[in-house]
Amino acid sequence: METKDVRAYESFQDMLETEGLENVLPGIESVEEGIGIYRGFYSRETEALGVLALHVSQPIQPRNAVTALLQSLKVEGVASLLGLRATKGTLVSALPPPRSRLLASFLARNSESVPSSKLTVGGRALAKHVNRSSAGWWGACSGTETAKNKVALKAVCRIIDQASWMNTHHLPQSTHIFEIRVQDGYGARWSSDGKQFRGFVEPPMKDGHSSKWRH
């Protein structure tokens, strides 16, 4: 705290009446009651030497500063600060799901009905998707299930870490999805709450649907 001002008074009564009970002793109903409180700490002889009132400023608490900032930004401002983009169909009130949830749904086992299978949801998705990019952006997703899982996890972490575009929006004939893309346009999609991995996506391209996004 920083001392901003020091004011001298002849007695506790003068100080309380001038400074105001609500500022000095909040909750105390009368000056007499306030004087009685000070009498418990200071004798009349000490009071006769004079009474000082210190005016101090309390430093802004980080929590209060952050709260004030978020309130001023509102949901739209926070979304922009986090890198979310607004397009046609954007769910403006949505914030990005936590990274832990995105990875949990990505790493979920693809088939619970086959106990011996180790293939993850993400591993299966990349194995089906990888050949769409002739440039080899996704890497080589082949070999054992463990190997496929490893390549897929590396790919999705690359997308999350290098994200330059994020959006929670509505697709035709679909519910809201959360989508992340890197600068090159490659990306991944989840359900809007991040609890279901929906697959990988290629960069936007002309006649993408007719070519099945192969390039």
HELIX and SHEET records of a PDB file:
HELIX    1   1 PHE A   12  GLU A   19  1                                   8    
HELIX    2   2 LEU A   21  VAL A   24  1                                   4    
HELIX    3   3 VAL A   31  ARG A   39  1                                   9    
HELIX    4   4 ARG A   44  GLU A   47  1                                   4    
HELIX    5   5 PRO A   62  LEU A   81  1                                  20    
HELIX    6   6 ARG A   99  PHE A  106  1                                   8    
HELIX    7   7 VAL A  121  HIS A  129  1                                   9    
HELIX    8   8 VAL A  130  ARG A  132  5                                   3    
HELIX    9   9 GLU A  145  ASP A  161  1                                  17    
SHEET    1   A 2 GLU A   2  TYR A   9  0                                        
SHEET    2   A 2 VAL A  51  SER A  57 -1                                        
SHEET    1   B 4 TRP A 165  HIS A 170  0                                        
SHEET    2   B 4 HIS A 176  ARG A 181 -1                                        
SHEET    3   B 4 GLY A 187  SER A 191 -1                                        
SHEET    4   B 4 PHE A 197  VAL A 201 -1                                        
END                                                                             
